[in-house]
C-alpha cells in the first residue's frame, strides 16, 4: 500500500509540475543549441533541505533562548554554509549548452536511447540529472567529455517529437534542487514493436507448394491469427482442443526470404507491421537475405546488410 | 521512482548508504561525542564510542541494520544511565547524555541516504548544544571545525566523488577524475549489468 501511495504522490507531483508552465521558460520547442541562462534556472529546497531548515530554526531558537552567543555564531555559520551551497547548486546548470541530440535505433514499447552532446565549457558537472519522463537519470559531465546518454519512452512507432527534458542537480549537499526545462525541436524515429510469434510465410513460385519458412515439413504448432488456412492440419486438429498448423524448415541458403504484406490477412494493421518487423529482425540476426514487400507492392531488397535492415524498418515505421 | 520500477537499461541514483559517507558519518558522531566529553561521565562517552566503532566494523563486514531488540535494549540503557547518573532525565546535562546516546542509536540503524541525512542534522543540533556548557572562544572554534565532517558527509551522499579517499568530500566542487566504463560501453553491456550501477561520475 505504501508503494502505491508513494507512486500516487509522485504522479500528483508530476501533474503539479506540469501545471506550472506559464511561470517556467523552456517549455516550447527550441532549435539547438539551447543554453541555460540565469533566467531559466529555478532552485527550490528539497525535502532534506526543508528538514535541515527546521533543524536550523530549532538551533536558532535554542541559542536565543539560552542567550548563548557561541551557539548563535555556530548556527549562523551553518546557515551561511548551506545558503552558500545554493550558488554551487545553481552553477551546476548555469551556462549549460545542449549542442546536439542524436537518437539511436530503438523499437516501440522499449526505451529509446538518446545521445546528448553538450558544449565543453571546461567545467565539471558531476551531479547533473536528466528526466525525460518521471525517471531521474544521472548524466554526470566532465570537462573534455561532454556527452550524456539518456533513454526516453517510445510508445508509438514512426517519427515522434523529443519530449520535454527536466535537467536538475542537487549538488553539493542535496538540500537544494536547481532545475530547468529543455525542449529540443527535434523528431526521432521509433521502429515498430517486434512480434515474433509466427514464422515467416514465403511464397513459392509453385502454387501447389506454398511453404512457410522453407520446403521441408518440420512439425506442428498451435494456430496463431494470420496463419494461412491452407497450413492448418485438419486431421491432427480434430484430435486436439486447438487448431494446429504445419511448420516447415527454413528456405534453402542463398534463396531470399519474401516477407509479403499480403500474406498476413485477417489481422489488424499494427499486428501485421509488428510481425513483419519481427521477421526482418530474425532474418537480419541470421544474416539471411530477405525481400520486404509492402502494402503498396513496393519491394525492398533482397539483401542482408545493416543498411537494408534499417531501410526496411524505417519503411515499416513510416507506414501510415 | 523505486528501483524495481525502473525500466532496464537505465541508471538510477542508489539510495543505500555507500561506505565513504557512512565512515564520514561515524567521524561526525565521534566529533559530537568529543564535544560533549567534558561534561559527560568518561565511561559513558567511552562506551558510546566503543558501540560506534563496533557498528562501523560490523557495517564494513555486513551492511545491514543492527537487530531491533538490541537497539531497544540500548535505548533503555541510555535512559536508565541518564536517570541513574543525574537522577532525572530532564535538564541540560541529562538531556545532552540522552541525545548523544540517541545519535549513536541512529547510526546503528542508518542504512539509507535518508537515515544519514537525518543523523547529520541531528549531529549539528547536538554540536550546538555542546556550546551551552562552554562558551570559550577556543571551544567555539573547535566546535565550528567539527561542522566540517558533517558537511563532508552531506557532500559524500551526493554522486560524483572518487571511489577511494575521503579528502575530496571536504571540497564542495570535487569531481571524480577518471572512470572505467564510458557510457557507450556501458550501454552495450547486458541490461542487468548496468541497470543499477551507482550514480557516480561515470563520464570522468
Interface residues (C-beta under 8 A of the other chain):
Chain A: X3 X6 X7 X10 X48 X51 X52 X55 X58 X59 X62 X63 X66 X68 X69 X70 X71 X73 X74 X75 X77 X78 X81 X85 X88 X111 X113 X124 X126 X127 X129 X134 X135 X136 X137 X138 X139 X140 X141 X142 X145 X147 X148 X149 X151 X170 X171 X172 X173 X174 X175
Chain B: X1 X2 X5 X6 X7 X9 X10 X11 X12 X13 X113 X114 X117 X118 X121 X122 X124 X125 X127 X128 X129 X131 X132 X135 X139 X140 X143 X144 X147 X151 X154 X155 X157 X158 X159 X160 X161 X172 X173 X175 X176 X182 X183 X184 X187 X199 X200 X201 X202 X203 X204
